[in-house]
Structures are given as structure tokens and as C-alpha cells.
Amino acid sequence: MTSKELLYIEDALGHECFMKTCSKYTAQQLNDVSLSTYIGELEQKHTEIFNKFLNLL
């Protein structure tokens, strides 16, 4: 793997980590149960994407 590819993966991991954190925080702050559940599902999706990028290393 080239250094440019590693930088891309590192950047993608950072973005997915940020999205996981934001989704988790937002889901906890919402009063609407259905919206909170949806945002929780987004958190799980970003966790899956994060793990896929991590497995590339």
C-alpha cells in the first residue's frame, strides 16, 4: 500500500470516527424516539464503515 493510500485511509477513519461520535451524541440528546432510533442506526452504519476501513490496514 502506498503512502498516499495510507493517508486516504487515515483521513477516512478520522471522518468516520467523527460521524460516529456526532451520531451517538445527537441520538442521546433527541426527545423524539423514532428520530433518535434512526440516528442510532446511522451510528451503527458509521461504525461498520469505520471497521471496514480499519480492516484495510
Distance bins in CASP14 RR format, pairs under 12 A and 6 or more apart:
PFRMAT RR
TARGET T0000
AUTHOR 0000-0000-0000
RMODE 2
METHOD distances of the structure
MODEL  1
1 7 0 0 0 0 0 1 0 0 0 0 0
1 8 0 0 0 0 1 0 0 0 0 0 0
1 9 0 0 0 0 1 0 0 0 0 0 0
1 10 0 0 0 0 0 1 0 0 0 0 0
1 56 1 0 0 1 0 0 0 0 0 0 0
1 57 0 0 0 0 1 0 0 0 0 0 0
2 8 0 0 0 0 1 0 0 0 0 0 0
2 9 0 0 0 0 0 1 0 0 0 0 0
3 9 0 0 0 0 0 1 0 0 0 0 0
3 10 0 0 0 0 0 1 0 0 0 0 0
4 10 0 0 0 0 0 1 0 0 0 0 0
4 11 0 0 0 0 0 1 0 0 0 0 0
5 11 0 0 0 0 0 1 0 0 0 0 0
5 12 0 0 0 0 0 1 0 0 0 0 0
5 53 0 0 0 0 0 1 0 0 0 0 0
5 56 0 0 0 0 1 0 0 0 0 0 0
5 57 0 0 0 0 0 1 0 0 0 0 0
6 12 0 0 0 0 0 1 0 0 0 0 0
6 13 0 0 0 0 0 1 0 0 0 0 0
6 53 0 0 0 0 0 1 0 0 0 0 0
6 56 0 0 0 0 1 0 0 0 0 0 0
6 57 1 0 0 1 0 0 0 0 0 0 0
7 13 0 0 0 0 0 1 0 0 0 0 0
7 14 0 0 0 0 0 1 0 0 0 0 0
8 14 0 0 0 0 0 1 0 0 0 0 0
8 15 0 0 0 0 0 1 0 0 0 0 0
8 53 0 0 0 0 1 0 0 0 0 0 0
8 56 0 0 0 0 1 0 0 0 0 0 0
8 57 0 0 0 0 0 1 0 0 0 0 0
9 15 0 0 0 0 0 1 0 0 0 0 0
9 16 0 0 0 0 0 1 0 0 0 0 0
9 49 0 0 0 0 0 1 0 0 0 0 0
9 50 0 0 0 0 0 1 0 0 0 0 0
9 52 0 0 0 0 0 1 0 0 0 0 0
9 53 1 0 1 0 0 0 0 0 0 0 0
9 54 0 0 0 0 1 0 0 0 0 0 0
9 55 0 0 0 0 0 1 0 0 0 0 0
9 56 1 0 1 0 0 0 0 0 0 0 0
9 57 1 0 0 1 0 0 0 0 0 0 0
10 16 0 0 0 0 0 1 0 0 0 0 0
10 17 0 0 0 0 0 1 0 0 0 0 0
10 53 0 0 0 0 1 0 0 0 0 0 0
10 54 0 0 0 0 0 1 0 0 0 0 0
10 56 0 0 0 0 0 1 0 0 0 0 0
10 57 0 0 0 0 1 0 0 0 0 0 0
11 17 0 0 0 0 0 1 0 0 0 0 0
11 18 0 0 0 0 0 1 0 0 0 0 0
11 53 0 0 0 0 1 0 0 0 0 0 0
12 18 0 0 0 0 0 1 0 0 0 0 0
12 19 0 0 0 0 0 1 0 0 0 0 0
12 46 0 0 0 0 0 1 0 0 0 0 0
12 49 0 0 0 0 1 0 0 0 0 0 0
12 50 0 0 0 0 1 0 0 0 0 0 0
12 51 0 0 0 0 0 1 0 0 0 0 0
12 52 0 0 0 0 1 0 0 0 0 0 0
12 53 1 0 1 0 0 0 0 0 0 0 0
12 54 0 0 0 0 1 0 0 0 0 0 0
12 56 0 0 0 0 1 0 0 0 0 0 0
12 57 0 0 0 0 0 1 0 0 0 0 0
13 19 0 0 0 0 0 1 0 0 0 0 0
13 20 0 0 0 0 0 1 0 0 0 0 0
13 46 0 0 0 0 0 1 0 0 0 0 0
13 47 0 0 0 0 0 1 0 0 0 0 0
13 49 0 0 0 0 1 0 0 0 0 0 0
13 50 1 0 0 1 0 0 0 0 0 0 0
13 51 0 0 0 0 1 0 0 0 0 0 0
13 52 0 0 0 0 0 1 0 0 0 0 0
13 53 1 0 1 0 0 0 0 0 0 0 0
13 54 1 0 0 1 0 0 0 0 0 0 0
13 55 0 0 0 0 0 1 0 0 0 0 0
13 56 0 0 0 0 1 0 0 0 0 0 0
13 57 0 0 0 0 1 0 0 0 0 0 0
14 20 0 0 0 0 1 0 0 0 0 0 0
14 21 0 0 0 0 1 0 0 0 0 0 0
14 22 0 0 0 0 0 1 0 0 0 0 0
14 46 0 0 0 0 0 1 0 0 0 0 0
14 49 0 0 0 0 0 1 0 0 0 0 0
14 50 0 0 0 0 1 0 0 0 0 0 0
14 53 0 0 0 0 1 0 0 0 0 0 0
14 54 0 0 0 0 0 1 0 0 0 0 0
15 21 0 0 0 0 0 1 0 0 0 0 0
15 22 0 0 0 0 0 1 0 0 0 0 0
15 46 0 0 0 0 1 0 0 0 0 0 0
15 49 0 0 0 0 1 0 0 0 0 0 0
15 50 0 0 0 0 1 0 0 0 0 0 0
15 53 0 0 0 0 1 0 0 0 0 0 0
16 22 0 0 0 0 0 1 0 0 0 0 0
16 23 0 0 0 0 0 1 0 0 0 0 0
16 42 0 0 0 0 0 1 0 0 0 0 0
16 43 0 0 0 0 0 1 0 0 0 0 0
16 44 0 0 0 0 0 1 0 0 0 0 0
16 45 0 0 0 0 1 0 0 0 0 0 0
16 46 1 0 1 0 0 0 0 0 0 0 0
16 47 0 0 0 0 1 0 0 0 0 0 0
16 48 0 0 0 0 1 0 0 0 0 0 0
16 49 1 0 1 0 0 0 0 0 0 0 0
16 50 1 1 0 0 0 0 0 0 0 0 0
16 51 0 0 0 0 1 0 0 0 0 0 0
16 52 0 0 0 0 1 0 0 0 0 0 0
16 53 1 0 0 1 0 0 0 0 0 0 0
16 54 0 0 0 0 1 0 0 0 0 0 0
17 23 0 0 0 0 0 1 0 0 0 0 0
17 24 0 0 0 0 0 1 0 0 0 0 0
17 43 0 0 0 0 0 1 0 0 0 0 0
17 46 0 0 0 0 1 0 0 0 0 0 0
17 47 0 0 0 0 1 0 0 0 0 0 0
17 49 0 0 0 0 0 1 0 0 0 0 0
17 50 1 0 0 1 0 0 0 0 0 0 0
17 51 0 0 0 0 0 1 0 0 0 0 0
17 53 0 0 0 0 1 0 0 0 0 0 0
17 54 0 0 0 0 0 1 0 0 0 0 0
18 24 0 0 0 0 0 1 0 0 0 0 0
18 25 0 0 0 0 0 1 0 0 0 0 0
18 43 0 0 0 0 0 1 0 0 0 0 0
18 46 0 0 0 0 1 0 0 0 0 0 0
18 49 0 0 0 0 0 1 0 0 0 0 0
18 50 0 0 0 0 0 1 0 0 0 0 0
19 25 0 0 0 0 0 1 0 0 0 0 0
19 26 0 0 0 0 0 1 0 0 0 0 0
19 39 0 0 0 0 0 1 0 0 0 0 0
19 40 0 0 0 0 0 1 0 0 0 0 0
19 42 1 0 0 1 0 0 0 0 0 0 0
19 43 0 0 0 0 1 0 0 0 0 0 0
19 44 0 0 0 0 0 1 0 0 0 0 0
19 45 0 0 0 0 1 0 0 0 0 0 0
19 46 1 0 1 0 0 0 0 0 0 0 0
19 47 0 0 0 0 1 0 0 0 0 0 0
19 48 0 0 0 0 0 1 0 0 0 0 0
19 49 0 0 0 0 1 0 0 0 0 0 0
19 50 0 0 0 0 1 0 0 0 0 0 0
19 53 0 0 0 0 0 1 0 0 0 0 0
20 26 0 0 0 0 0 1 0 0 0 0 0
20 27 0 0 0 0 0 1 0 0 0 0 0
20 39 0 0 0 0 0 1 0 0 0 0 0
20 40 0 0 0 0 1 0 0 0 0 0 0
20 42 0 0 0 0 1 0 0 0 0 0 0
20 43 1 0 1 0 0 0 0 0 0 0 0
20 44 0 0 0 0 1 0 0 0 0 0 0
20 45 0 0 0 0 1 0 0 0 0 0 0
20 46 1 0 1 0 0 0 0 0 0 0 0
20 47 1 0 1 0 0 0 0 0 0 0 0
20 48 0 0 0 0 1 0 0 0 0 0 0
20 49 0 0 0 0 1 0 0 0 0 0 0
20 50 1 0 0 1 0 0 0 0 0 0 0
20 51 0 0 0 0 0 1 0 0 0 0 0
20 53 0 0 0 0 0 1 0 0 0 0 0
21 27 0 0 0 0 0 1 0 0 0 0 0
21 28 0 0 0 0 0 1 0 0 0 0 0
21 42 0 0 0 0 0 1 0 0 0 0 0
21 43 0 0 0 0 1 0 0 0 0 0 0
21 46 0 0 0 0 1 0 0 0 0 0 0
21 47 0 0 0 0 0 1 0 0 0 0 0
21 50 0 0 0 0 0 1 0 0 0 0 0
22 28 0 0 0 0 0 1 0 0 0 0 0
22 29 0 0 0 0 0 1 0 0 0 0 0
22 39 0 0 0 0 1 0 0 0 0 0 0
22 40 0 0 0 0 0 1 0 0 0 0 0
22 42 0 0 0 0 1 0 0 0 0 0 0
22 43 0 0 0 0 1 0 0 0 0 0 0
22 46 0 0 0 0 1 0 0 0 0 0 0
23 29 0 0 0 0 0 1 0 0 0 0 0
23 30 0 0 0 0 0 1 0 0 0 0 0
23 35 0 0 0 0 0 1 0 0 0 0 0
23 36 0 0 0 0 0 1 0 0 0 0 0
23 37 0 0 0 0 0 1 0 0 0 0 0
23 38 0 0 0 0 1 0 0 0 0 0 0
23 39 1 0 1 0 0 0 0 0 0 0 0
23 40 1 0 0 1 0 0 0 0 0 0 0
23 41 0 0 0 0 1 0 0 0 0 0 0
23 42 1 0 1 0 0 0 0 0 0 0 0
23 43 1 1 0 0 0 0 0 0 0 0 0
23 44 0 0 0 0 1 0 0 0 0 0 0
23 45 0 0 0 0 1 0 0 0 0 0 0
23 46 1 0 0 1 0 0 0 0 0 0 0
23 47 0 0 0 0 1 0 0 0 0 0 0
23 49 0 0 0 0 0 1 0 0 0 0 0
23 50 0 0 0 0 0 1 0 0 0 0 0
24 30 0 0 0 0 0 1 0 0 0 0 0
24 36 0 0 0 0 0 1 0 0 0 0 0
24 39 0 0 0 0 1 0 0 0 0 0 0
24 40 1 0 0 1 0 0 0 0 0 0 0
24 41 0 0 0 0 0 1 0 0 0 0 0
24 42 0 0 0 0 1 0 0 0 0 0 0
24 43 1 0 1 0 0 0 0 0 0 0 0
24 44 0 0 0 0 1 0 0 0 0 0 0
24 46 0 0 0 0 1 0 0 0 0 0 0
24 47 0 0 0 0 1 0 0 0 0 0 0
25 36 0 0 0 0 0 1 0 0 0 0 0
25 39 0 0 0 0 1 0 0 0 0 0 0
25 40 0 0 0 0 0 1 0 0 0 0 0
25 42 0 0 0 0 0 1 0 0 0 0 0
25 43 0 0 0 0 1 0 0 0 0 0 0
26 32 0 0 0 0 0 1 0 0 0 0 0
26 35 0 0 0 0 1 0 0 0 0 0 0
26 36 0 0 0 0 1 0 0 0 0 0 0
26 37 0 0 0 0 0 1 0 0 0 0 0
26 38 0 0 0 0 0 1 0 0 0 0 0
26 39 1 0 1 0 0 0 0 0 0 0 0
26 40 0 0 0 0 1 0 0 0 0 0 0
26 42 0 0 0 0 1 0 0 0 0 0 0
26 43 0 0 0 0 1 0 0 0 0 0 0
26 46 0 0 0 0 0 1 0 0 0 0 0
27 33 0 0 0 0 0 1 0 0 0 0 0
27 34 0 0 0 0 0 1 0 0 0 0 0
27 35 0 0 0 0 1 0 0 0 0 0 0
27 36 1 0 1 0 0 0 0 0 0 0 0
27 37 1 0 0 1 0 0 0 0 0 0 0
27 38 0 0 0 0 1 0 0 0 0 0 0
27 39 1 0 1 0 0 0 0 0 0 0 0
27 40 1 0 1 0 0 0 0 0 0 0 0
27 41 0 0 0 0 1 0 0 0 0 0 0
27 42 0 0 0 0 1 0 0 0 0 0 0
27 43 1 0 0 1 0 0 0 0 0 0 0
27 44 0 0 0 0 0 1 0 0 0 0 0
27 46 0 0 0 0 0 1 0 0 0 0 0
28 36 1 0 0 1 0 0 0 0 0 0 0
28 39 0 0 0 0 1 0 0 0 0 0 0
28 40 0 0 0 0 1 0 0 0 0 0 0
28 43 0 0 0 0 0 1 0 0 0 0 0
29 35 0 0 0 0 0 1 0 0 0 0 0
29 36 0 0 0 0 1 0 0 0 0 0 0
29 39 0 0 0 0 1 0 0 0 0 0 0
29 40 0 0 0 0 0 1 0 0 0 0 0
30 36 1 0 1 0 0 0 0 0 0 0 0
30 37 0 0 0 0 1 0 0 0 0 0 0
30 38 0 0 0 0 1 0 0 0 0 0 0
30 39 1 0 0 1 0 0 0 0 0 0 0
30 40 0 0 0 0 1 0 0 0 0 0 0
30 42 0 0 0 0 0 1 0 0 0 0 0
32 38 0 0 0 0 1 0 0 0 0 0 0
32 39 0 0 0 0 1 0 0 0 0 0 0
33 39 0 0 0 0 0 1 0 0 0 0 0
33 40 0 0 0 0 0 1 0 0 0 0 0
34 40 0 0 0 0 0 1 0 0 0 0 0
34 41 0 0 0 0 0 1 0 0 0 0 0
35 41 0 0 0 0 0 1 0 0 0 0 0
35 42 0 0 0 0 0 1 0 0 0 0 0
36 42 0 0 0 0 0 1 0 0 0 0 0
36 43 0 0 0 0 0 1 0 0 0 0 0
37 43 0 0 0 0 0 1 0 0 0 0 0
37 44 0 0 0 0 0 1 0 0 0 0 0
38 44 0 0 0 0 0 1 0 0 0 0 0
38 45 0 0 0 0 0 1 0 0 0 0 0
39 45 0 0 0 0 0 1 0 0 0 0 0
39 46 0 0 0 0 0 1 0 0 0 0 0
40 46 0 0 0 0 1 0 0 0 0 0 0
40 47 0 0 0 0 1 0 0 0 0 0 0
41 47 0 0 0 0 0 1 0 0 0 0 0
41 48 0 0 0 0 0 1 0 0 0 0 0
42 48 0 0 0 0 0 1 0 0 0 0 0
42 49 0 0 0 0 0 1 0 0 0 0 0
43 49 0 0 0 0 0 1 0 0 0 0 0
43 50 0 0 0 0 0 1 0 0 0 0 0
44 50 0 0 0 0 0 1 0 0 0 0 0
44 51 0 0 0 0 0 1 0 0 0 0 0
45 51 0 0 0 0 0 1 0 0 0 0 0
45 52 0 0 0 0 0 1 0 0 0 0 0
46 52 0 0 0 0 0 1 0 0 0 0 0
46 53 0 0 0 0 0 1 0 0 0 0 0
47 53 0 0 0 0 0 1 0 0 0 0 0
47 54 0 0 0 0 0 1 0 0 0 0 0
48 54 0 0 0 0 0 1 0 0 0 0 0
48 55 0 0 0 0 0 1 0 0 0 0 0
49 55 0 0 0 0 0 1 0 0 0 0 0
49 56 0 0 0 0 0 1 0 0 0 0 0
50 56 0 0 0 0 0 1 0 0 0 0 0
50 57 0 0 0 0 0 1 0 0 0 0 0
51 57 0 0 0 0 0 1 0 0 0 0 0
END
